[in-house]
Amino acid sequence: MWRLGSQHTRGQARLLGYAALVGIVAGLGGIAFYIATRVVEHYALGVWAGYYPEPHPGGEPSFAWLSAVAHPFHPWLLLLIPTLGGIVSGVLVFTLAPEAEGHGTDAVIAAYQHRQGQIRPRVPLIKIIASAITLGTGGSGGREGPIAQIGAGLGTALYHT
């Protein structure tokens, strides 16, 4: 009885360790996604269009290492830049990882239900890049869905290594 209990505890400890590792890696993926989004936003909307909203719409502080560059404001670029960002993001997703399409949570649920939780290793990277381009250029969307798919993809990659 004692040996059976100790094997069960060992399995639970290993599962807890995997869960903590996946949580840390998914959190780092979320941080990388946030930084990528802010960098794209800085260059696409700030440097190219001259649009620096203060305070930032999300209330987040500016990164000190991304300083504002004095450029004249070109409001017509605020129509063109999100369009180009959507095109670039769409081409990336549809050519490299079609399952990264959409907001992310549906793809994670579909992977769990139909593919035993398998998410290709390229999906988190493509999702980070494509979603950062979409959101950073002023496209519509949120951060939660992409972060869920990025975390699930990174967790799948850890589980299968």
N, C-alpha and C positions, 0 to 999 in steps of 0.2 A: 504494500500500500504506500509506504514511504517513497519507494523508487518511482512509482507511477506519479505521485504528486510532484516529485522533483523534476521529472521529464516534462510534465505539463507546465510547471513554472518556468523551465528553461525555454520552452516554446513560446510562452507568453512574453518573456523578456526579449527574445529575438524579434518577435513581432513588434513590440514596443520600440525596439531599437530601429527597425526598418521604418516605422511610422515617423519617428523623430527625424531620421535622415531624409525621408521624403519631404517632410515639412520644411526642413532647413533648405533643401535644394529648391523646392517650389517657391519658398520665400525669396531666395536669391534670384530665381527666374523672374519673379514679380518685380523685384527691384531693378533688374536689368531692363525689363519692359518699360517701367516707369521712366528710367533715365533715357532710354532710347526715344520714347515719346517726347520727352521734354527737349532733347537735342534736335529732333526733327522739327518740332514746333519752333524752336529758336531760329533755326536757319531758314525754314520754309516761310514762316509768317513774319518773323522778326527781321532777319537780314535781307531777304529778298523783297518782301512786301512793305517793310518798315512798320509793322504792326506789333506793338509791345503794350498789351493791356496792363494797366496797373490799377488796382491790385489784380493779380492773376485770377481768372474766373473761378478756379477751384479753391482759391485762398492759399495756395501753396506758395512758399517763398521762392524767389529766383535762385538759381544756382550761381554762386559767386564766380565760378570759372566760365560761365556763359554770360559775358557782359554784353550789354546792349550796344549795338553799332549804330551810329547816327546815319540813318538813311531817310530820304523823304518817304512819306507814306503814299503808297500807290493803292487806292481802294479797289481798282479794277482787278488787281492781282488776287484779291480775296475771293473772286469768282473763279479765276483760272487755277490757282494753286490746289484747292480741294478737288477739282476735277482731275488734274494731273495726278494727284496723290491717289485717288480712287482707281485710275487706270493702271498706274504702276502696281498698286497693291493687288488689283484683280489679276493682272498678268502673272505676278509672282505666285499667287495662290493656285490659279488654274493650271499653270504649267508645272509647278514643283510639288504641291501638296493640296490636291482638291479637298481633302477632308478638313483642311484648316479654314474652309469657307464658313461664313456666318459668325455669330457672336461667340461660339465656343462651347457653351454648356450643352447644346443639342448634340454636338459631335462627341463629347465625352460620354453622354448617356448612350448614344448609338454604339460607340466602341464597347461599352460595358455590356450592352444587350446583345449585340450581333457579332462581335469579334473577340470575345473573352477578355475584354479590356485592353486589347492590343492597339497601340498608337505608334505609328512609325516614328523613329527617332528624329527625322527631319521636321516633323510637324511643329514641335515647340519653337524651333529656330525660325521657321517660315512664319509662324503666328506672331512671334515677337516683331519681326521685321515688317510684315504686312500691316499688322495692327498699329504699330508705331507710325508707319507712314500715313495710314488712314487718319488716325486721331491727331497726329502731329501737324498734318496739313489742313486741319479744320474739318475733317469729315465727321459725320454723325456716328455716335456709338459711345460705349462705356468701356471701362477697364476690367470689370469683373469677369465677363465671359472669356476674354482672351487670357486672363490670369488663370482661370479655372482650367482651360485647355492646356496652357503652358505647364502648369503644375501637374496635371494628369499625365501629360506626355513625358515630362521629366521623371515622374514616379515610375512610369512604365519602363523607361530606359534604365533606371536604377534596378528595377526588379529583374530585368532580363540580362544583367551583366554579372 
